[in-house]
Amino acid sequence: MDNDTILQGQWDQLKGQIRQQWGKLTDDDVERIHGERQELVGILKERYGRTEKEIEAEVADFLDSVNSKLQGEPA
């Protein structure tokens, strides 16, 4: 599965993990994101003041880890 498919398809299951990973996100932020990668990246840029490239890399690493767990691979 690609990362965008994971984010959209597993959104309800990932919300808690996303809040743990990025503690500055509010419940409202999570509801706004609703599984959309670009929305997640945009909100994380606002909350953390990092570049889009940095945030994209963090999100990709997070989703790669989730994908590995879904496939039963060690993280």
Backbone as JSON, one array per atom type, in Angstrom:
{
  "sequence": "MDNDTILQGQWDQLKGQIRQQWGKLTDDDVERIHGERQELVGILKERYGRTEKEIEAEVADFLDSVNSKLQGEPA",
  "N": [[0.84, -1.19, 0.0], [0.46, 2.26, -0.75], [1.6, 5.28, 0.89], [-0.28, 7.42, 0.97], [-2.68, 6.07, 0.55], [-2.75, 4.5, 2.82], [-2.97, 6.49, 4.79], [-5.47, 7.64, 4.2], [-7.18, 5.36, 4.12], [-6.86, 4.16, 6.61], [-7.5, 6.07, 8.43], [-9.21, 6.51, 10.75], [-8.11, 4.69, 12.57], [-5.54, 5.69, 12.76], [-5.61, 8.21, 13.9], [-5.15, 8.53, 16.72], [-2.46, 7.73, 16.94], [-1.27, 9.67, 15.39], [-1.82, 11.96, 16.88], [-0.23, 11.33, 19.08], [2.32, 11.29, 17.93], [2.6, 13.91, 16.98], [2.16, 16.07, 19.13], [1.23, 18.69, 19.32], [-0.97, 18.96, 17.77], [-4.43, 19.62, 17.66], [-7.71, 18.35, 18.6], [-9.51, 19.46, 16.81], [-7.78, 20.06, 14.68], [-7.11, 17.46, 13.85], [-9.6, 16.56, 13.0], [-9.98, 18.3, 10.84], [-7.96, 17.47, 9.11], [-8.61, 14.84, 8.27], [-7.59, 12.52, 6.97], [-6.23, 13.51, 4.78], [-3.26, 14.01, 3.19], [-1.91, 16.43, 2.37], [-3.26, 18.34, 3.85], [-2.58, 17.53, 6.42], [0.21, 17.98, 6.32], [0.24, 20.78, 5.91], [-0.99, 21.76, 8.29], [0.79, 20.77, 10.2], [3.06, 22.24, 9.49], [2.21, 24.81, 10.25], [1.86, 24.46, 13.06], [4.39, 23.61, 13.98], [6.33, 25.15, 12.75], [8.21, 24.39, 10.83], [9.94, 23.63, 7.73], [8.26, 22.81, 4.63], [9.49, 20.68, 3.36], [10.86, 19.4, 5.49], [8.68, 18.62, 7.09], [7.29, 16.99, 5.29], [9.12, 14.88, 5.09], [9.07, 13.87, 7.72], [6.38, 13.02, 7.89], [6.37, 11.1, 5.87], [8.2, 9.23, 6.95], [6.78, 8.47, 9.25], [4.47, 7.31, 8.07], [5.67, 5.28, 6.58], [6.56, 3.67, 8.66], [4.1, 2.92, 9.79], [3.07, 1.5, 7.62], [4.89, -0.61, 7.47], [4.31, -1.93, 9.87], [1.68, -2.71, 9.34], [2.12, -4.58, 7.4], [3.4, -6.46, 8.79], [6.12, -6.29, 9.19], [9.24, -5.71, 10.9], [9.58, -2.58, 12.54]],
  "CA": [[0.0, 0.0, 0.0], [1.23, 3.49, -0.68], [1.38, 6.04, 2.12], [-1.53, 8.19, 0.92], [-3.76, 5.11, 0.71], [-2.76, 4.15, 4.24], [-3.47, 7.63, 5.56], [-6.92, 7.77, 3.97], [-7.91, 4.14, 4.44], [-6.71, 3.81, 8.02], [-7.55, 7.34, 9.16], [-9.8, 6.4, 12.09], [-7.17, 3.99, 13.42], [-4.29, 6.44, 12.87], [-5.77, 9.5, 14.58], [-4.47, 8.52, 18.02], [-1.01, 7.68, 16.71], [-0.87, 10.99, 14.86], [-1.82, 12.88, 18.02], [0.95, 11.0, 19.89], [3.52, 11.68, 17.17], [2.64, 15.36, 16.89], [1.34, 16.46, 20.27], [0.68, 20.04, 19.2], [-2.23, 18.91, 17.02], [-5.65, 19.62, 18.46], [-8.79, 17.51, 18.06], [-10.03, 20.16, 15.63], [-6.8, 19.84, 13.6], [-7.25, 16.08, 13.39], [-10.84, 16.5, 12.23], [-9.75, 19.02, 9.57], [-7.05, 16.68, 8.27], [-9.49, 13.79, 7.76], [-6.9, 11.58, 6.1], [-5.63, 14.18, 3.61], [-1.84, 14.24, 3.45], [-1.53, 17.84, 2.23], [-3.84, 19.04, 4.99], [-1.71, 17.18, 7.55], [1.48, 18.71, 6.15], [-0.02, 22.21, 6.13], [-1.25, 22.03, 9.71], [2.05, 20.55, 10.93], [3.92, 23.41, 9.23], [1.71, 25.9, 11.11], [2.07, 24.17, 14.48], [5.78, 23.37, 14.34], [7.2, 26.15, 12.16], [9.27, 23.78, 10.04], [9.73, 23.74, 6.29], [7.43, 21.76, 4.05], [10.37, 19.53, 3.09], [11.08, 18.72, 6.76], [7.43, 18.0, 7.51], [7.02, 15.88, 4.36], [10.0, 13.77, 5.47], [8.54, 13.3, 8.97], [5.14, 12.32, 7.58], [6.75, 9.91, 5.1], [8.79, 8.27, 7.9], [5.68, 7.97, 10.08], [3.63, 6.43, 7.27], [6.47, 4.09, 6.28], [6.53, 2.86, 9.87], [2.76, 2.35, 9.87], [2.95, 0.53, 6.53], [5.68, -1.78, 7.88], [3.55, -2.63, 10.9], [0.52, -3.33, 8.7], [2.6, -5.72, 6.62], [4.03, -7.39, 9.7], [7.57, -6.16, 9.17], [9.76, -4.94, 12.03], [9.66, -1.13, 12.26]],
  "C": [[0.87, 1.24, 0.0], [0.78, 4.32, 0.52], [0.09, 6.84, 2.11], [-2.73, 7.28, 1.11], [-3.88, 4.7, 2.17], [-3.39, 5.27, 5.05], [-4.98, 7.76, 5.4], [-7.68, 6.55, 4.46], [-7.9, 3.77, 5.91], [-6.89, 5.02, 8.94], [-8.08, 7.19, 10.59], [-8.84, 5.7, 13.06], [-5.89, 4.8, 13.68], [-4.4, 7.72, 13.69], [-5.02, 9.57, 15.91], [-2.97, 8.51, 17.88], [-0.49, 9.02, 16.21], [-0.84, 12.01, 15.99], [-0.62, 12.6, 18.94], [2.21, 11.5, 19.23], [3.69, 13.19, 17.18], [1.67, 15.94, 17.92], [0.74, 17.85, 20.2], [-0.62, 20.07, 18.4], [-3.41, 18.86, 17.98], [-6.66, 18.63, 17.86], [-9.37, 18.14, 16.8], [-9.09, 19.98, 14.43], [-7.0, 18.46, 12.99], [-8.53, 15.92, 12.56], [-10.69, 17.19, 10.88], [-8.92, 18.19, 8.6], [-7.82, 15.57, 7.54], [-8.83, 12.9, 6.7], [-6.23, 12.18, 4.88], [-4.19, 14.58, 3.93], [-1.46, 15.73, 3.39], [-2.09, 18.69, 3.37], [-3.0, 18.78, 6.24], [-0.41, 17.97, 7.48], [1.29, 20.19, 6.44], [-0.21, 22.56, 7.59], [0.02, 21.81, 10.53], [3.03, 21.7, 10.7], [3.52, 24.56, 10.13], [2.1, 25.67, 12.57], [3.54, 24.11, 14.87], [6.77, 24.34, 13.7], [8.38, 25.58, 11.4], [8.94, 23.93, 8.56], [8.85, 22.6, 5.8], [8.25, 20.49, 3.79], [10.6, 18.72, 4.37], [9.83, 17.96, 7.2], [7.09, 16.81, 6.6], [7.86, 14.66, 4.72], [9.5, 13.09, 6.74], [7.29, 12.47, 8.71], [5.45, 11.03, 6.82], [7.33, 8.84, 6.03], [7.7, 7.63, 8.77], [4.85, 6.96, 9.31], [4.36, 5.17, 6.84], [6.45, 3.12, 7.47], [5.17, 2.16, 10.02], [2.6, 1.25, 8.82], [3.71, -0.75, 6.89], [4.93, -2.6, 8.92], [2.34, -3.34, 10.3], [0.91, -4.58, 7.92], [3.33, -6.72, 7.49], [5.53, -7.37, 9.71], [8.03, -5.45, 10.44], [9.93, -3.47, 11.64], [11.09, -0.66, 12.27]]
}
